[in-house]
């Protein structure tokens, strides 16, 4: 995951269960999620961080069934 703002660019990698923690200064960030393999690209989202606040959000990646159709 990449967090980008006018002043900050940070990258974080999730653990084996997909969880991560990152501390960011207050500001607005563009969040880009990348995952190698068989997943659809994730549409970047905007995140507003306020000083001293904890924010949690979920990202759900979907399988790219156009490139990798199910095998029966």
C-alpha positions as CSV (number, residue, x, y, z in Angstrom):
1,X,0.0,0.0,0.0
2,X,1.3,3.5,-0.9
3,X,0.2,6.6,1.0
4,X,1.0,9.8,-1.0
5,X,0.5,13.5,-0.1
6,X,2.1,16.7,-1.0
7,X,4.6,16.3,1.8
8,X,4.8,12.5,2.4
9,X,5.2,9.3,0.4
10,X,5.1,6.1,2.4
11,X,4.8,2.5,1.6
12,X,3.6,-0.3,3.9
13,X,3.4,-4.0,3.4
14,X,0.7,-6.1,5.2
15,X,1.5,-9.2,7.2
16,X,0.4,-12.7,6.3
17,X,-3.2,-12.0,7.4
18,X,-3.4,-8.7,5.4
19,X,-3.1,-6.3,8.4
20,X,-0.8,-3.4,8.7
21,X,-0.2,-0.3,10.8
22,X,1.3,3.0,9.7
23,X,1.7,6.4,11.5
24,X,1.1,9.4,9.2
25,X,1.2,13.1,9.9
26,X,-2.1,14.9,9.6
27,X,-3.1,15.6,5.9
28,X,-4.9,14.2,2.9
29,X,-3.5,11.1,1.3
30,X,-4.0,9.2,-1.9
31,X,-4.0,5.5,-1.1
32,X,-2.9,3.0,-3.8
33,X,-3.2,-0.7,-3.2
34,X,-1.2,-3.2,-5.2
35,X,-1.2,-7.0,-5.1
36,X,0.7,-9.2,-7.4
37,X,-1.1,-12.1,-9.0
38,X,-4.7,-12.7,-9.9
39,X,-6.4,-9.6,-8.5
40,X,-8.3,-6.7,-10.2
41,X,-6.5,-3.3,-9.9
42,X,-7.8,-1.5,-6.8
43,X,-9.2,2.0,-7.5
44,X,-7.1,4.6,-5.5
45,X,-8.9,6.2,-2.6
46,X,-8.6,9.4,-0.7
47,X,-7.9,9.3,3.1
48,X,-8.0,12.3,5.4
49,X,-5.8,11.9,8.5
50,X,-6.4,14.0,11.6
51,X,-3.7,14.5,14.3
52,X,-3.9,12.1,17.2
53,X,-6.7,10.0,15.6
54,X,-6.7,6.3,14.8
55,X,-8.4,5.3,11.5
56,X,-9.2,1.8,10.4
57,X,-10.4,0.8,7.0
58,X,-10.8,-2.4,5.0
59,X,-9.6,-3.1,1.5
60,X,-11.2,-5.9,-0.4
61,X,-9.4,-7.2,-3.5
62,X,-11.4,-9.0,-6.1
63,X,-10.2,-11.8,-8.4
64,X,-9.6,-10.7,-12.0
65,X,-12.0,-13.2,-13.6
66,X,-11.4,-11.8,-17.1
67,X,-7.7,-12.6,-17.1
68,X,-8.1,-15.7,-14.8
69,X,-11.4,-17.3,-15.4
70,X,-12.5,-20.0,-12.8
71,X,-11.5,-23.5,-13.6
72,X,-14.1,-26.2,-13.0
